[in-house]
Amino acid sequence: MNWPLAPILLPLLTALVTLFWGRSSLPRRWFVAVSATMQLVVALHLTADTVLGRTFVLGLGAWPAQFGIVLVVDLLSAIMLSLSALITLASVLYGYAETSVRLEHPLRATLTQFLVMGINLTFCTGDLFNLFVAFEIMLIASYALLTLEADDWDIKHAFPYVAINLFGSALFISACGLAYKLFGTLNFAEISLRAALLTGDFRLHLLALVLIVVFGIKAGLFPLYYWLPNSYPTLPIPTSALFAGMLTKVGVYVLLRMFATVLPHELTFAHTLLAWLAGATMVLAVMGAISRNFIRGILSFHILSQIGFMVLAIGFFTPLSLAACVFYIVHHIVVKSSLFLIGGVALRLNGTDDLDRMGNLWKHTPWLGLLFLFQALSLAGIPPLSGFWGKYLIVVVGLQEREYWLVGASILASILTLFSMLKIWNGAFWTVSNSVPLRTGDRRWVGMTTVVAGLTVVSLVIGFGAEGVLRIAMQAAERLCDQQGYAREVLAYLGKAGGNLSP
């Protein structure tokens, strides 16, 4: 079976079926839920096989490598596919618990599946132009989701998101042209072999700089992250959780792939630039979180701050820091998505997520308070929760590399993250006020909390099973950096000998 196609075809077929199905109904919901479950099963199967050392390669249309589309699923790709499927399933089930069939927008499921298709294609692709296509599928679906259920006040916050990403897309296609001029191919495997012969070439450094801008926009790096904090809070809660968990991590994944698998490892200028942009992102974004006074606004800024930790690990560019980046991605996707979903439960119970008008949640829903505490403390990096281990490894590498200012920035960002999480705790959970209504009569919040509990269990397993997760992350990082092995597997499948390639 052509397994690399399954994570792309399943959401595509689901999107098309739901599009022609039309109005929301209970059978339609069951169909989407079953499809989301199948996507998770397929992704877990791919992960299990790649952990054992297998890499899936599929060339479409029997074209030569420099012209055709190649799909490649290695361990890192499979991990990302599993996380994408997990968060998608959680988002779908949460949305069903939150909204009745009668009130569900019929296009939400369709556009979500198109979005997931674009995300999964990003993780599976083995060439630069197909990566551009994947980004465009993902972005067009995200544009539609941002405006689908927005009112006149919220829709204006979609404009910066669209504008900056259109700029990024134009720059991306320009980078594809520059890469083709340099290497005569857009296939990752061939680029990795040919780029090694151009290490000192100024054009290679220029390409690396352009790619940092392109994927830095997608990841939400300083100074081009202003589009995110105002746009994500306008989305419906299930959709915002999927956006928060996956979209910026697509940018981080591609930065990992480009600088570890495709481009030469000697680009120290690019690595240093990434590290310092990450340091600025961590500190400035967490200050933005402190300045906000509603849950979704605080959490949206925290997406950016935590992206800083992941990119900092890429910037340090050691085997241990890259493994820490993979570990941190796994942790953050689960924790951040669940925090957005917890914010949605709090919004339903209080009728608002403005901290000045919230309260009584701990008194009446202590289980929700416990779920929030676990995830908030994990986000801040409190041991032995999952967020601690990734941050600890990044700090260890930073001290080894004598990057004391960047280590200090990461510690400061962690302290301020804890402060802003306590701000949510005090305003929404700990405050007791007779003037704050609590809508516990609407039992939909129970099903919503159940979905959050499932993600929290996954997060706790990552934290308490950190040794096993880190072992897999180190394996993924090792294979990610094995450029010769990657090229050998891909080109052998395509019937080409890597040694016969000329730049």
N, C-alpha and C positions, 0 to 999 in steps of 0.2 A: 504493500500500500504506500502511496505517496504522502507520507505523514506531514511533511512541511506545508502541504496545501490545506490540510484540515483546519488549522486555526484561522485561515483566511476565508475558506469556502463556507464554513459553518455560520459565522456572523453575516456573510454576504447573503446566503440563501435565507437566513432568518429575516434579514432586513427586507428582502424582496417579497417573501411570503406575507409578512405583516403589512407591507405597503399595499398589496392587493387584497388582503383580508379586509382592510377598511376599519370599521368601528371597533372599539375595544369590547371585549367580551371575555367571559371566564375561560372558554376553550382557547382563545388567543393567548391569554395570560399563561395558561398551562403550556402551550407550545413554546413560548419564549423562555419560560423557566426550565423546561426540559432541554432546550437548545443550550442555554447558559450552563446547565449541569454537564451536558455532553462536552462543551468546550473546556470545562475544568478537567474532566476525565482525560481528554486528549492531551491537554497541556501537562498533566501529571504523568501520563505515560511517556511523553517526550522527555520530561525531566528525569524520570527513573532510568530511561535508556541512556541519556547523555551523562548521568552520574557514573554509569558503568564504562564510560569512555567512548561511546558512539557519537558520531557527528552525522546529521542528516543533510544530504546535499541533493538538490533537484534542479536540473536545468530544463527550462520550459521551451518547447518548440524546436529543440535540437539545433539551436543556433550556437555559433562559436562564442567563447566567453566574453570577448570584447563587444559583442553585439547583443547577445541574448540576456534574458532574465534568469538569474540564478537565485534560488532560495537555499539558505543555509541555516540550520538550527543546531547550535552547539549548546553547551551547558548554560551559559549566561542567557542566551536567547530563550531557552526552555524555562528557566527560572522566571524571566520576565513574562512569558506567556502564561505561566501558572498564576502569577500575581494578577495579571490583567483579567484572567477568567474568574479568579476568586472575588475580586472587587466588583466585577460586572454582575456576578451572581448575587452578591450581597446587595448591590444597588437595586437590582430587579426585585428581589424579595422585600426589601425595605419599602420600595415604591408601592408594591402591592398592599403592604400593611398600612401604609400612610394614606393612600387614596383609593376611594371606591372605584369600581369598574365604570360607573356612570360618569365620573368626573375626570377620568384619565384621558389625557390628550392622545389621540390615536397615533400621532407621528412621533411621540417620544421614544417608544420602543424601536421604531424603524431607524430613526436617526442615531440612537444609541448603538445599535448594531453596526451601522455604517462606521461610526466612530471607532468601535472596537476592531472592525476590519482594518482600518487604517493603522491603528496602534499595533496590531499583530503583524501586519505586513512590514512595519518598521523593524520589528524584532527579527523577522525571518529573511529579509532581503540581503542579497550578497553583492549588490552593485549600487553605485551612487545615484544614478538617475531613477532607478526604481525606488530608492529611498525618498527622493523628491516626490514621486507619485504618491507614495504612502503618506507623506506629510500632507499633501494636498487633499487626499481623501479624508484624513483625520481633521484637518482644519476646516474644510467646507462643512463637514458634519457638525463641528463645534460652533461655527458661525450660526448655523441654523438652530442648534439647541440653545444658544445664548439668547436668541430673539423669539423663539417659539412661544414661550409662555410669559414673556416679559411685558410689563405695562409701559406706559409712556415715560414714566420716570426712570425705570430701570434700563430701558433699551438704549439710552444714550451712553451707558457705560460699556456697551458692546463696541462702540466706534473705535476707541483706542486699541482694543484687542484686535479688531479686524485690520486697522491701519498698520500697526507694527508688524503683524504677521504677514500682511501683503508685502511689506518692505523686505521682511526676512525671506519670503518666497522668491522675490526677484533677485535678491543677493545669492540665494541658494542655487538658482539655475545658472547664474553667472559663475559661481564656484564650480559647477559641473562642467561648464565650458572651459574654464581654466585648467581643471584636472584632465580633461580629455586632450587638451593641447599639450600638456606636460607628459602624459603617460600613454596616450593613444588608446586608452581603455577606461571604462568606469567600473570594471569589476574589481571588488575589494582585493581578491587574491592576487591578481596581476598588478594592481597598484602597489601592494605591499612589496613585491619583488622589485619593481622598477623604481619606486621611491627611494629604496635603500641605496641606489646608485646616484641619487641627487641630493644627498644629505646637506651639502654645503651650498646648494643652489638657492639664490634669493627668492626665486619664484615659488619654491617649495615652502619657504617661511611665509610668503605672502598668502599662499593657499591655506596654510594652517591658521593664519590670522583671520582670514575671511570665514573659515569654518567655525572659529571660536565665536565670531559675531553671530553667525546664523544659528548655531545650536545654543549659544548663550541666550539668545532671544527666546528660543523654545523652552529652555530650562528655567528662565527667569533670573538671569544673572544681572547684577548691577553693571551699568546704570540703565539697562533697558527692561526693567521689570515693572514699570509703573502701570502697565496695562492689566496686571493680574489682580491686585487687591480690591479694585472696584468692580471688576467684572464677575468674579466667581460668586460673590454673595448674592448676585441677582438671579442665580440659577435655582431651580427646584432642588431641595435637599438631596435626593438620591443622585441627581445628575452632578451636583456640585461635589459630592463625595467621590464620584468617579473621576471628575476633572482633577480634583485635589490629589487623588491618589496616583493617577497615571500620567497626565499630560506633561507635566514638567519633568517627570522621570524619563519620559521618552527622550527629551533633550539630553539628560545626563547619560542615559544609555548610549546615545550616539556619540557623545564626547568620549566615553570609554572606548567604544568600538573604533573610532577614528584614530585616537592617539595610542592605543595599545595594540590594535590588530593591523591597521592600514598604514599609518604614517610611521616614519622612522622614530625610534625611541630616543634619538639624540636631539630632539627639538626642545632643548632646555629653556629657551626663551619663551616658547609657547606654554610650557609647563609652569614656569614662574608667573607668567601673566595670569594663567588660570587660578593659581593659588592666591594671588593678591586680589583678584576680582572676587574670589570666593570669600576672602576675609572681609572685604567691604560689604558684600551681600549679607553675610551673617549678622554683622553689627547693625547696619542701617535698617535692615528689614525688621529685626526684633525691636528696634526703637519704634518703628511704625506700628508694630503690634501693641506696644504699650500705649501708644497714643489713641488707639481705637477703644470704643466702649460698647461694642456689640460683638457677640460670639463669632459670627461668620467673618467679620472684619479682622478680628484678632487672629483667627485661625488662617485666614488667607495670607496675612503677612508672615505667619510662621512657615507656610509652605516655602516661601522665598528664603527665609533664614536657614531652614534645614537643608535646602538645596546647596547653600554655601558649604556646609559640612561635606557633602558628597563631592562637590567640585574641588574642595580643598584637598581631599584624599587623592583625586586625580592629579592635581598639581604637584603634590609631593612625589608622585610617580615612582613608588617602590612596590615590590611585590606585596608587602604587607598592607600598604596604604590602599592599593587597588582592591585587595580582598576586603579591607574595611569598608570601602565604598560600596561593594556588592552587598555586604552585610547590612550596611546602613540603608541602602535602597529597599531591601526586603523589609526591614523594620519600619521604615517611614511610610511606605505605601499602606501597610496594614493599619498603623497607628493613626495616620492623618485621615484616612478615609473614615475610620470609626469615630474619630473626634467630630468630624462634620456631621455624621449621623447622630451622635449624642446631642450635638447642638440642635439638630432637627427635632429630637424628642423634647428637649427643653423648650423649644419654640412652640411646639404643639401644646405643652402643658401650661406654659405661662402666656401664650398668645403673642409673645414678642421675644426677641433675643437681645434687647437693649438691657444692659446690666442694671441700669437705674430703675427699671420697672420689673425686675425679676426677683425671685426668692421662693423660699419654702420647699425647694425640691428635695433637700436632704431629709427633711422632716417627713415628707409623704412618699418619697420614692428613693429610699436609701440604696437600693440595688443600682439605680442609675448613677447615683453619686459614687459608688464604688467603681463602676465601670469607667467613669470619668477620671477618677483618681489614678487608676492603673495606667490609663493611656496618657494622661497629662504628665504624670511623673516619668513615664517612659520617654515622652517627647523631650522633657527637660534633662534626661540622662541620669536618673537616680538608679543606683544598683539595687537589686540584680536584674532590673527590667531591661528589655531589649535595646532601648536607646542608649544605655550606659556603655555597652560593649563596643558598639561602633565608634562612639566618641572617644572612649578610652584608647582604642587602637590608633585613631587618628592623632591623638595627643602624644602617644608614645612615639609614633613615627616623626611627628613634628619636633619633639625633643631630640631624637636621634639625628635629625637633619639640621638642628640648631636654628629652627625657625621660631624663635621665641615670641616675636610679635604676633605671628599668626596663631600660635598656641594660646597666647593670652587673649586674642580676639575670640577664639572658640570657647574658652572658659567663660569670658564675659557674656557671650551670646547665650550660653547655657544658663547662667545665673538669671539673666533677664527673661529667658523663656520661662523659668520657674516662677518668676515674679508675675508675669502676665497670666500664667495658668492659675496662680492663686487669686488673681483678680477675677477670673471667671468663677472660681470656686466660691469666693466670698460673695460675689454679686448674685449668682444664680442658685447656689446650693445652700450656703451657710446662713444667708440672710433670712430672718423670720419676720414677716410683716402681714398684718391683717388686711392691708390695702392691696395686696398682690393676689389676684385670682389664680386658682389652680384647677385646671380642667381635667381632673382625673376621671370624670364620668364618661368621657370619650375613650373607650378601651383600645382604640387603635394604637396608642402609645405602647401597649404591652407587646404587640407583635413587632413593632419597631425596635423596642429594647432587646427583644430576643435575637434579632439579627445582629445588633451591636455586641451582644454577649458572645456570639459565635466568633466575631472578629477579635474580640478581646482575648478569648481563649487562644486563638492562633498567636496573638502577640505575646501572651505569657509563655507559650511553648517555645517561641523564638528566644525569649529572654532566658528562661530556665534551661533550655537546651542549646545554649549559645555555642558550646563546644562543637556539637555536631553541625550546626548551621555554619559556623566559621570554617569548619573543615571543607564543606561544600563550596563556600565562598572562595577559599584559597585555591581550590581545584579550578573553579571558574576563572579566577584571575590568572592562574598559571596558563591555562589553555588560551585565554584571551590574548596573552602576550606572546604566544608561540606563533609568530608570523609564518615561519617556514612550514610548520605543521598544518596551519590553516590553509596556506596556499597549496600544499601538497595534496591535501584531501579534496579540495575543491577542484583543482586542475586535473587530478587523477580521474575524478568522476567525469569531467568533461572531455577526457581522452587527450589531454595535453600534458607534456612534460615541462614542469616549471623551469628546469635548467635550460631549456631551449628558447626561453623567452628572451627577447632583447629589448632594451629600453627604447 
